[in-house]
Amino acid sequence: MESQVRGGTRWKRFAVVMVPSVAAAAAIGVGLAQGALAASFSVSGQEFKVSAGHLEGQGFAQYGGIDSGYTSTDGKTKTVRPVAISSFKTAQITNMCQSVKTEIPLIGKTIYLRLDAGPDANHKVEAENLYIDVAQLDADATFKNIDIGVAVKDIDKTRNAPVKQDGSSLPGGFAQQAESADLTKVEQTAWATTAGTFKLSGLKMRLGTSASMECF
């Protein structure tokens, strides 16, 4: 069975099937605040943008979770944020861009850091056990053999998708899984990305002050 999503779908519309996980994420936030759950690391106080011309993923899952991190770059105050965790057993990415905007008070400037990799079909970005903690996503997507409404703790049983084991999600919470996911024209805002391995072919890094350096 294949499920296809078309058009530039904003976060609320893309995550329509993830609505039950919002309440679950709130419950996780309470657990983190009370010390009942653990998070793998504290995320920075900055979101970053990631775009891709094409992302092919095998062993896909998505479920609600919580990132614990700082509210700003001063690193003084922490908070918890609900996220949609997208995970892939393996993934191949073409035309990947990552950018982050940082305001530097001491010099009164805004600095942009941009990474580009995987320039063509012969030089792709390759990842294993990839997790993306997403706040917003636009894409055209096709899922193969998708299950919607599976429990988080049962994700890895039939689709071979990885699941975070850091206590940042509810074992019986709402999730979806698929044998594979094929996404094009990807634009997403995220709080964190982690991977077992991350091979960046054709990596280029640039710093600058122009807003045109952002991925989108």
Residue pairs with C-beta under 8 A, 6 or more apart in sequence:
1 144
1 145
1 146
2 142
2 143
2 144
2 145
2 146
3 142
3 143
3 146
3 178
4 141
4 142
4 143
5 14
5 139
5 140
5 141
5 142
5 143
6 140
7 140
8 138
8 185
8 187
9 137
9 138
9 139
10 136
10 138
11 84
11 134
11 135
11 136
11 137
14 137
14 138
14 139
15 84
15 137
17 148
17 149
17 176
18 62
18 63
18 64
18 84
18 174
18 176
20 64
20 173
20 174
21 63
21 64
21 84
21 173
21 174
21 175
22 64
22 82
24 64
24 169
24 170
24 173
24 174
25 64
25 65
25 66
25 82
25 83
26 82
27 170
28 37
28 64
28 65
28 66
28 80
28 82
28 168
28 169
28 170
29 66
29 80
29 82
31 37
32 38
32 39
32 66
32 68
32 80
32 168
33 80
37 66
37 167
37 168
38 166
38 167
38 168
39 66
39 67
39 68
39 166
39 167
39 168
40 164
40 166
40 168
40 194
41 192
42 68
42 69
42 70
42 78
43 67
43 68
43 69
43 70
43 81
43 133
43 191
43 192
44 69
44 70
44 73
45 69
45 70
45 71
45 72
45 73
45 74
45 75
46 73
46 100
46 101
46 102
47 100
47 135
47 189
47 190
47 191
48 98
48 99
48 100
48 189
48 190
49 97
49 98
49 99
49 100
49 187
49 188
49 189
49 190
49 214
49 215
49 216
50 96
50 97
50 98
50 132
50 186
50 187
50 188
50 189
50 190
50 193
50 215
51 95
51 96
51 97
51 186
51 187
51 188
51 215
51 216
52 93
52 94
52 95
52 96
52 97
52 118
52 183
52 186
53 94
53 95
53 184
53 185
53 186
54 93
54 94
54 95
54 182
54 183
54 184
54 186
55 91
55 92
55 93
55 94
55 139
55 181
55 182
55 183
55 184
55 186
56 91
56 92
56 93
56 180
56 181
56 182
57 88
57 89
57 90
57 91
57 92
57 130
57 180
57 181
57 182
57 183
58 88
58 89
58 90
58 91
58 160
58 179
58 180
59 87
59 88
59 89
59 90
59 159
59 160
59 161
59 162
59 179
59 180
60 86
60 87
60 88
60 89
60 143
60 159
60 161
60 177
60 178
60 179
60 180
60 181
61 86
61 87
61 155
61 156
61 159
61 161
61 162
61 163
61 175
61 176
61 177
61 178
62 84
62 85
62 86
62 87
62 175
62 176
62 177
63 84
63 85
63 152
63 155
63 163
63 169
63 173
63 174
63 175
63 176
64 82
64 83
64 84
64 85
64 169
64 170
64 173
64 174
64 175
65 82
65 83
65 84
65 85
65 133
65 164
65 168
65 169
66 80
66 81
66 82
66 83
66 168
66 169
67 80
67 81
67 83
67 133
67 168
67 191
67 192
68 78
68 79
68 80
68 81
68 168
69 78
69 79
69 80
69 81
69 191
70 76
70 77
70 78
70 79
71 77
71 78
71 79
73 102
73 103
81 135
81 191
83 133
83 134
83 135
83 190
83 191
84 133
84 134
84 135
84 137
85 131
85 132
85 133
85 134
85 164
85 168
85 169
86 131
86 132
86 134
86 137
87 129
87 130
87 131
87 132
87 161
87 162
87 163
87 164
88 127
88 129
88 130
88 161
88 162
88 181
89 128
89 129
89 160
89 161
89 162
90 126
90 127
90 128
90 130
91 125
91 126
91 127
91 128
91 130
92 124
92 125
92 126
92 127
93 117
93 118
93 124
93 125
93 126
93 127
94 118
94 119
94 120
94 121
94 124
94 125
95 118
95 119
95 120
96 116
96 117
96 118
96 125
96 200
97 114
97 115
97 116
97 215
98 114
98 115
98 215
99 112
99 113
99 114
99 115
99 213
99 214
99 215
100 112
100 113
101 110
101 111
101 112
101 211
101 214
102 110
102 111
102 112
102 113
103 109
103 110
103 111
104 110
104 111
109 209
110 209
110 211
111 207
111 208
111 209
112 207
112 208
112 209
112 210
112 211
112 213
112 214
113 205
113 206
113 207
114 205
114 206
114 207
114 208
114 213
114 214
114 215
115 200
115 203
115 204
115 205
116 202
116 203
116 204
116 206
117 125
117 200
117 201
117 202
117 203
117 204
118 124
118 125
118 200
118 201
118 202
119 201
119 202
123 201
123 202
124 201
125 198
125 199
125 200
125 201
126 197
126 198
126 199
126 201
127 195
127 196
127 197
127 198
127 199
128 195
128 196
128 197
129 162
129 195
129 196
129 197
130 162
130 193
130 194
130 195
130 196
130 198
131 162
131 164
131 192
131 193
131 194
131 195
132 188
132 190
132 192
132 193
133 190
133 191
133 192
133 193
134 188
134 189
134 190
135 188
135 189
135 190
135 191
136 188
136 189
137 186
137 187
137 188
137 189
138 185
138 186
138 187
138 188
139 183
139 184
139 185
139 186
139 187
139 188
140 183
140 184
140 185
141 181
141 182
141 183
141 184
142 181
142 182
142 183
143 178
143 180
143 181
143 182
144 178
144 179
144 180
144 181
144 182
145 159
145 178
145 179
145 180
146 176
146 177
146 178
146 179
147 158
147 159
147 176
147 177
147 178
148 176
149 174
149 175
149 176
150 175
150 176
150 177
151 171
151 172
151 173
151 174
151 175
152 163
152 169
152 170
152 171
152 172
152 173
152 174
152 175
153 163
153 171
153 172
155 161
155 163
155 175
155 177
156 162
156 163
158 177
159 177
159 178
159 179
161 177
161 178
163 169
187 215
187 216
206 213
